[in-house]
């Protein structure tokens, strides 16, 4: 849990989980877990700029790692101390600790630890203006990280390597590196990480965006960097935000028919703010499941085809993105289930469409009132549900909504025919048949009404087009009773 919150930049929550882990490890006298927890605590303190606390944590990790005979954690702690003293502008001490980490990692063939130490070593060389040394360290680290599939540290390494290539004017290497970086960011859904780690490499982001490398990845990052407050060390909001008072929460209006459109207090939320289509899909799924779902249920629905580790990372990224795109407490964790904040106001066209359609079914409604309600419901139906998205969970809702829309049209036409608004009923039936030309009930009524008005040529044309649609789409002729009806109705008298 601490690791997940750390990767979402929710540092205070990460700190809390790591401290609890450390307390449990100490009470059980598990030296290895003590070392692991203190290394992680050191990483969080570095992110928060609390360097004295970080040094104490890493030094404790060194001792615990030695007690547990755990060389991997020894390397991690030395790399952490190297990063702290780099941040404190003490290159001599930074180099001392990094050299120890590299030596031990090479001796024991600890490839991940070697790559991580090499990455920090490359950053230190950039600080010192030694770009040849920086390039050597970062290229070696990037190669190892690719081989072992450690994509998250690879993002940071490629970003720093891009900075080196840009400074040394190695344009081909720069473009290849940035293309690879864009692929990793898209695979991991980790643009948040890139925004946090841009630091003094914002010139790399600007270059990539101006050259349109990686599609819209870097343009989106650049836009977010321009909007980001200048203050550093700011703690990002947590997922498990307490329910806010309803009066202080914005109103969210969600239109899903014809494509997803969302407004917060009247302000349209654009694609750049969402950062990814998957974040929009995640939010839309919660809109359709207001009681919420647990994390594993959501992952199974939204990320069925990727590994568990990557899907969990993507899940938490998209929780965070939804909360940033809309407002801080829009998604809450309530008794193990992620759901939209029950104290918030969320207007949803799908819910309203269904509600008004049900209201029109009330017994005893006069025809004109029923038509008014059904027409009001159908005005909300501006096209297919979540048009443009193709996830499996969307299809049954899309089909159900289209079916309800068609049913409403049929009921409107019958009410119009009942009150002798024949021309209006014919137009309404035509709209329904354009969507589903194989609906025999609507086709039969349309032919009856056309015959009633004396428009026999159009009735014959509709009958023949229905026969053709049945053959083309279903592979058989219209029902016998329909054909008999049409033959009798269209027989000259």
JOQUIGI-V513615 format. One record per pair of residues at least 12 apart in sequence whose C-alpha atoms are under 7 Angstrom apart, sorted by the first residue. I is the first residue (numbers start at 1). GAP is how many residues later the second one is. D is the distance in whole Angstrom. If there is no record, write none. Layout:
BEGIN
i;gap;d
I;GAP;D
I;GAP;D
END
This chain:
BEGIN
i;gap;d
1;16;7
2;12;4
2;13;7
2;15;5
2;16;6
8;309;7
9;227;6
10;225;6
10;226;5
10;227;6
10;228;6
11;33;6
11;224;6
12;223;7
15;26;6
15;29;7
18;19;6
18;22;7
18;23;6
21;16;7
22;12;6
22;15;5
31;33;5
31;34;7
31;36;6
31;37;5
32;32;7
32;33;6
32;36;5
32;38;7
34;30;6
35;26;4
35;29;5
35;30;5
35;38;7
36;25;7
36;37;7
38;19;5
38;20;6
38;22;7
38;23;5
39;18;6
39;19;6
39;22;6
39;37;7
39;38;6
41;16;6
42;12;4
42;13;7
42;15;5
42;16;6
43;37;7
46;38;7
48;185;5
49;184;6
51;33;6
55;26;6
58;19;5
58;22;7
58;23;6
61;16;6
62;12;5
62;15;6
72;41;7
75;26;4
75;29;7
75;30;7
75;38;6
76;37;7
78;19;5
78;20;6
78;22;7
78;23;5
79;18;6
79;19;5
79;22;6
79;38;5
81;13;7
81;16;6
82;12;4
82;13;7
82;15;5
82;16;5
83;37;6
86;38;6
98;19;6
98;23;7
101;16;6
102;12;6
102;15;6
111;33;7
112;33;7
115;26;4
115;29;6
115;30;7
116;25;7
118;19;5
118;20;6
118;23;6
119;18;7
119;19;5
119;22;6
119;38;6
121;16;7
122;12;4
122;13;7
122;15;5
122;16;5
131;33;6
135;26;7
135;29;6
138;19;6
138;23;6
142;12;6
142;15;6
142;16;7
151;33;7
155;26;6
155;29;7
156;41;7
158;19;7
158;23;6
160;41;7
162;12;6
162;15;6
162;16;7
162;42;6
163;38;6
163;41;6
178;30;7
178;35;7
179;34;6
179;35;6
182;32;5
182;35;6
188;122;7
188;126;7
189;125;6
191;30;7
195;26;6
195;30;7
205;13;6
205;17;6
206;16;6
220;52;6
220;55;7
237;91;7
239;81;7
239;93;6
240;92;5
240;93;5
241;88;6
241;91;6
243;86;7
243;98;7
243;100;7
244;85;7
244;99;7
245;98;7
246;97;5
246;98;6
249;95;6
250;14;6
250;15;6
251;13;6
251;14;5
251;94;5
251;95;6
252;12;5
252;13;6
252;93;6
252;94;5
252;95;6
253;93;6
253;94;5
253;95;6
254;93;6
254;94;5
254;95;6
255;93;6
255;94;5
256;93;7
256;94;7
256;129;6
256;130;5
257;124;6
257;125;5
257;126;5
257;127;5
257;128;4
257;129;6
257;130;7
258;124;5
258;125;4
258;126;5
258;127;6
258;128;6
258;129;5
259;126;7
259;127;5
259;128;4
259;129;6
260;126;6
264;62;7
269;56;7
273;52;5
274;47;6
274;48;7
274;51;6
279;39;5
279;42;6
279;43;6
283;39;7
286;53;6
286;54;7
290;49;6
290;50;7
291;48;6
292;45;5
292;46;5
292;47;4
293;44;5
293;45;5
293;46;7
294;42;6
294;43;4
294;44;6
295;42;7
295;43;7
299;12;6
299;16;7
301;92;7
329;12;7
349;31;6
353;24;5
353;27;6
356;17;6
356;21;6
357;17;6
357;20;6
360;13;6
360;14;6
367;48;5
371;41;5
371;44;7
374;34;6
374;38;7
378;27;6
384;14;6
385;13;5
406;26;6
409;19;6
409;20;7
409;23;6
410;19;7
410;32;7
413;12;4
413;15;6
413;16;6
422;27;7
426;20;6
426;23;7
429;13;6
429;17;6
437;29;7
437;32;6
438;28;7
438;31;6
438;32;6
444;38;7
447;12;5
447;15;7
451;38;7
456;34;7
END
